[in-house]
């Protein structure tokens, strides 16, 4: 082959070979006043390249780039010393970390309004003097295909769209950030919301076993550790009972329980849901007619539905049907993420709503805020769409759980037994129709840990929904609760 032909082939190969990805982190300096004291901090945002070891024929072939993961970190300018660091992410699967970032934990927060008083576009941003940054450095992580995180050019996004690879990739981000920032000797916390709580529990076990990185605590916000407790599948009566106290709380918010205190209503629903109600479901056709009529009556009274509806539903109230039915006489639906929100449907006779008003009510505010904030205040520029909530991760792979419920109860139990200093904070919203509080309590009671380790678990409750921090009194209280939990590290 002539030299000119060889050079031409090399040029063609270079033209078709993807460029080697590189980190594109940007740092900016800021300050915020917390309790009358100025807190100076450095924000660093951008994408870091994840690589994996390549072995062929038993030989090490180097590290191959697999993904570019977007993160935003906040580090107080004071010497870290024993200052904690909290790694935070949301769930979905398919959600970026924008909700915890700009809703609760970060030094800036979105002004979205709340149920019945939503802010109009273009919304706003404000300092968050209740930020957890006052007590812990923060790292917000967007899983692959959310935010600005993507597989590398010519890579396979689906490689990361599943339980195991998601855990591995987030763990690698945490390991890299900890090593590059010399924070192995800092107390470390994992904060997850929704599916992010399942991720956090599994991460604790994975980080300990794979890297010897032992977290000090987990912040589980709107917790779901066993999908079987919230999935209404054929033959699974468990969710019907575990959701019933949430239905009662939502009914209370919408005036179905008069002037009775919320906690009194919830306590009655929990007692019913732990005894007579699941027993009645289990008895099926063996349940005598008079006892069935009593269960119908009590279920209807607690949920705010009619006795006729409960009877026709065979005592089993599926959650989307409940959100569609509760305010049907007003031609309104209530939210799944937060039952305090209400909306309209084009078909007021429909059985299942087509839109969750508690998501559509705030999604625009969070999307506007993050797209503005990253460019205008953190100086990070990227023309990719920032995926706040993405369906592109579906179908999500749970192949590790084939034939079984998706559960990390065993993972969290193992992590706590191996690391008896691991503490767990669980935050529950009474009107959360996605991850009901009574299901979280049910799962925590099934952890296979010795009695003394149960002292490491605390549960806090708020009179709002899945993102309880959109409710201002709940946000203030939750921020204080999280700060107290981290301060005890």
URGIGI-V924663 format. One record per residue. SS is DSSP state (helix for helix, strand for strand, loop for the rest). Layout:
ss=SS
ss=SS
//
This chain:
ss=loop
ss=loop
ss=helix
ss=helix
ss=helix
ss=helix
ss=helix
ss=helix
ss=helix
ss=helix
ss=helix
ss=helix
ss=helix
ss=helix
ss=helix
ss=helix
ss=loop
ss=loop
ss=loop
ss=loop
ss=loop
ss=loop
ss=loop
ss=loop
ss=loop
ss=strand
ss=strand
ss=strand
ss=strand
ss=strand
ss=strand
ss=strand
ss=strand
ss=strand
ss=loop
ss=loop
ss=strand
ss=strand
ss=strand
ss=strand
ss=strand
ss=strand
ss=strand
ss=strand
ss=strand
ss=strand
ss=strand
ss=strand
ss=strand
ss=strand
ss=strand
ss=strand
ss=strand
ss=strand
ss=strand
ss=strand
ss=loop
ss=loop
ss=strand
ss=strand
ss=strand
ss=strand
ss=strand
ss=strand
ss=strand
ss=strand
ss=strand
ss=strand
ss=strand
ss=strand
ss=strand
ss=strand
ss=strand
ss=strand
ss=strand
ss=strand
ss=loop
ss=loop
ss=loop
ss=loop
ss=loop
ss=loop
ss=loop
ss=strand
ss=strand
ss=strand
ss=strand
ss=strand
ss=strand
ss=loop
ss=loop
ss=loop
ss=loop
ss=loop
ss=strand
ss=loop
ss=loop
ss=helix
ss=helix
ss=helix
ss=helix
ss=helix
ss=helix
ss=helix
ss=helix
ss=loop
ss=loop
ss=strand
ss=strand
ss=strand
ss=loop
ss=loop
ss=strand
ss=strand
ss=loop
ss=loop
ss=strand
ss=strand
ss=loop
ss=loop
ss=loop
ss=loop
ss=loop
ss=loop
ss=strand
ss=strand
ss=strand
ss=loop
ss=loop
ss=loop
ss=loop
ss=helix
ss=helix
ss=helix
ss=loop
ss=strand
ss=strand
ss=strand
ss=strand
ss=strand
ss=strand
ss=loop
ss=loop
ss=loop
ss=loop
ss=loop
ss=strand
ss=loop
ss=loop
ss=strand
ss=strand
ss=loop
ss=loop
ss=loop
ss=loop
ss=loop
ss=helix
ss=helix
ss=helix
ss=helix
ss=loop
ss=strand
ss=helix
ss=helix
ss=helix
ss=helix
ss=helix
ss=helix
ss=helix
ss=helix
ss=helix
ss=helix
ss=helix
ss=helix
ss=helix
ss=helix
ss=helix
ss=helix
ss=helix
ss=helix
ss=loop
ss=loop
ss=loop
ss=loop
ss=loop
ss=loop
ss=loop
ss=strand
ss=strand
ss=strand
ss=strand
ss=strand
ss=strand
ss=strand
ss=helix
ss=helix
ss=helix
ss=helix
ss=helix
ss=helix
ss=helix
ss=helix
ss=helix
ss=helix
ss=helix
ss=helix
ss=helix
ss=helix
ss=helix
ss=helix
ss=helix
ss=loop
ss=loop
ss=loop
ss=loop
ss=loop
ss=strand
ss=strand
ss=strand
ss=strand
ss=strand
ss=strand
ss=strand
ss=loop
ss=loop
ss=strand
ss=helix
ss=helix
ss=helix
ss=loop
ss=loop
ss=loop
ss=loop
ss=loop
ss=loop
ss=loop
ss=loop
ss=helix
ss=helix
ss=helix
ss=helix
ss=helix
ss=helix
ss=helix
ss=helix
ss=helix
ss=helix
ss=helix
ss=helix
ss=helix
ss=helix
ss=helix
ss=helix
ss=loop
ss=loop
ss=loop
ss=loop
ss=loop
ss=loop
ss=loop
ss=loop
ss=helix
ss=helix
ss=helix
ss=helix
ss=helix
ss=helix
ss=helix
ss=helix
ss=helix
ss=helix
ss=helix
ss=helix
ss=helix
ss=loop
ss=helix
ss=helix
ss=helix
ss=helix
ss=helix
ss=helix
ss=helix
ss=helix
ss=helix
ss=helix
ss=helix
ss=loop
ss=loop
ss=helix
ss=helix
ss=helix
ss=helix
ss=helix
ss=helix
ss=helix
ss=helix
ss=helix
ss=helix
ss=helix
ss=helix
ss=helix
ss=helix
ss=helix
ss=loop
ss=loop
ss=loop
ss=helix
ss=helix
ss=helix
ss=helix
ss=helix
ss=helix
ss=loop
ss=loop
ss=loop
ss=loop
ss=loop
ss=loop
ss=helix
ss=helix
ss=helix
ss=helix
ss=helix
ss=helix
ss=helix
ss=loop
ss=loop
ss=helix
ss=helix
ss=helix
ss=loop
ss=loop
ss=strand
ss=strand
ss=loop
ss=loop
ss=loop
ss=loop
ss=loop
ss=loop
ss=loop
ss=strand
ss=strand
ss=loop
ss=loop
ss=loop
ss=loop
ss=loop
ss=loop
ss=loop
ss=loop
ss=loop
ss=loop
ss=loop
ss=loop
ss=loop
ss=helix
ss=helix
ss=helix
ss=helix
ss=loop
ss=loop
ss=helix
ss=helix
ss=helix
ss=helix
ss=helix
ss=helix
ss=helix
ss=helix
ss=helix
ss=helix
ss=helix
ss=helix
ss=helix
ss=helix
ss=loop
ss=loop
ss=loop
ss=loop
ss=loop
ss=loop
ss=loop
ss=loop
ss=loop
ss=loop
ss=strand
ss=loop
ss=strand
ss=loop
ss=loop
ss=loop
ss=loop
ss=loop
ss=loop
ss=loop
ss=strand
ss=loop
ss=helix
ss=helix
ss=helix
ss=loop
ss=loop
ss=loop
ss=loop
ss=loop
ss=strand
ss=loop
ss=helix
ss=helix
ss=helix
ss=helix
ss=helix
ss=helix
ss=helix
ss=helix
ss=helix
ss=helix
ss=loop
ss=loop
ss=loop
ss=loop
ss=strand
ss=strand
ss=strand
ss=strand
ss=strand
ss=strand
ss=strand
ss=loop
ss=loop
ss=loop
ss=loop
ss=loop
ss=loop
ss=loop
ss=helix
ss=helix
ss=helix
ss=helix
ss=helix
ss=helix
ss=helix
ss=helix
ss=loop
ss=loop
ss=loop
ss=loop
ss=loop
ss=loop
ss=helix
ss=helix
ss=helix
ss=helix
ss=helix
ss=helix
ss=strand
ss=strand
ss=strand
ss=strand
ss=strand
ss=strand
ss=loop
ss=loop
ss=loop
ss=loop
ss=loop
ss=helix
ss=helix
ss=helix
ss=loop
ss=helix
ss=helix
ss=helix
ss=helix
ss=helix
ss=helix
ss=helix
ss=helix
ss=helix
ss=helix
ss=helix
ss=helix
ss=helix
ss=helix
ss=helix
ss=helix
ss=loop
ss=loop
//
